[in-house]
Amino acid sequence: MPTVAAYLGAALAEIAGCYAVWAVVRLDRSAWWLLPALASLALFAWLLTQVGSPAAGRAFAAYGGVYIAASIGWLWFVEGARPDRWDVIGAAICILGAVVILAGPRSAA
């Protein structure tokens, strides 16, 4: 699975799972929402294992930037709150950081 697809799928799964828990705790939704939350969070974890990186910590660190940008997208498309320029600038910086982490030259040591 390509790294970009794994990261985007993981971000969507993690945000959806966390949002379902948020809905139970903060929006008084049924506790039944926790079942899809657990499935979604398990999918998130599995998708991160599909990232083409030999080091888990590096894959997870780069994922953080993708997660932040995807969360801003969730804010806009699911919650209906339009991001401001600071949200967009911050997300862009995070994506740039993820690219540096994943694509930076590495020594063979």
Residue pairs with C-beta under 8 A, 6 or more apart in sequence:
1 47
1 50
2 52
3 51
3 52
3 53
3 102
6 47
6 48
6 50
6 51
6 52
7 47
7 51
7 62
7 63
7 66
7 98
8 66
8 70
9 43
9 47
10 44
10 47
10 48
10 63
10 66
10 67
11 63
11 66
11 67
11 69
11 70
11 71
12 70
13 40
13 41
13 43
13 44
13 47
14 40
14 41
14 44
14 67
15 67
15 70
15 71
15 74
16 36
16 37
16 40
17 36
17 37
17 38
17 39
17 40
17 41
17 43
17 44
18 37
18 41
19 74
19 78
20 29
20 33
20 34
20 36
20 37
20 40
21 33
21 34
21 37
23 29
23 33
24 30
24 31
24 33
24 34
24 37
48 59
48 60
48 63
51 59
51 62
51 63
53 59
53 62
53 102
58 101
58 102
61 98
61 101
62 97
62 98
62 99
62 101
62 102
63 98
64 94
64 98
65 94
65 95
65 96
65 97
65 98
65 99
65 101
66 94
66 95
66 98
68 90
68 91
68 94
69 91
69 92
69 94
69 95
72 83
72 87
72 88
72 90
72 91
75 81
75 83
75 87
76 82
76 83
83 91
